[in-house]
Amino acid sequence: MAYLDRMIDAETIGIAFDTETTGLAPAEGRIVEIAALKFDLAGNTLGRFVEMVNPLRPIPAGAMAVHHITDDMVADKPPMTDVLPRFLEFIAGDNVVLIAQNAVFDIGFVNHEAIRCEMPLPPVTIFDQIELTRRVFPGLATYSLEPTCRRFGLVDTQEHRAMGDAVLVMKLFFHCLARLGDWTQRLEVLNGLFRYSFGGPMQAAADTATVEMIVGALEAGRMLEIVYAGGSMRGKPRRIVPTSMFNRDGIDYIVANCILSNTSKQFRLDRVLACRVVEAK
């Protein structure tokens, strides 16, 4: 996968992207809106892509409460079989990198939509904005997108929608770069980030509640107690603090600090058998 070894330089084109969905589990849910914002590393906006998608199924009330996209709003919109080719055309390019907040979430949904559409996905490098923010601003109470952007004065009044979040990702990306100083340091940090990509075989899906709990703990820095189907404590509860997530060959992993061993470990998301939040005392 040579594209994952490609170095980021001053000529690289960035694309911040985001999806709004019917739920949290990619194997069960559908995308109802997808947006992307193209820019160069000098901060110039080069293009925008945003489309609503008919998921061909009702949108649950819980999802509507988050993004306020209703069944009526998508009733006359094209299905993903029409939208996905246009999105892939927009992100095409040899010098392009994609950036998303909690990238594993959006990657998982695009992967599953592509499988359902029987459509190949291009080899493309994807960075997770959460990892960049953690590296540049360690120790924040939360790394959720809107609260983090509010902390740095980057938020205008807006609703939670795909293009609005893509804009925030781009703003936060450049805020992080500005903190790093000169371009030598900026490129060193960017090239040191973990690289994701679309495609790859899909693992068995974790249930929605588990995905929601892990993503929430990751963003809030909270401790979890999990039962994991593997390792030295196979089938026994262990406590962890998630620090990041990544996707390798289509399999989602959690990186977390293991409280018992006081070391950083990786856990496959689909092998988490049980999960609960450990409340602070």
Secondary structure, DSSP 8 states (H G I E B T S, - for coil): -GGGG----TT-EEEEEEEEESSS-TTT--EEEEEEEEEETTS-EEEEEEEE---SS---HHHHHHH---HHHHTTS--HHHHHHHHHHHH--TTEEEEETTHHHHHHHHHHHHHHHT------EEEEHHHHHHHHSTT-S---HHHHHHHTT---S--S-HHHHHHHHHHHHHHHHHHH-SHHHHHHHHHTS--B-S-S-------HHHHHHHHHHHHHT--EEEEESSSTTTTSEEEEEEEEEEEETTEEEEEEEETTTTEEEEEEGGGEEEEEE----
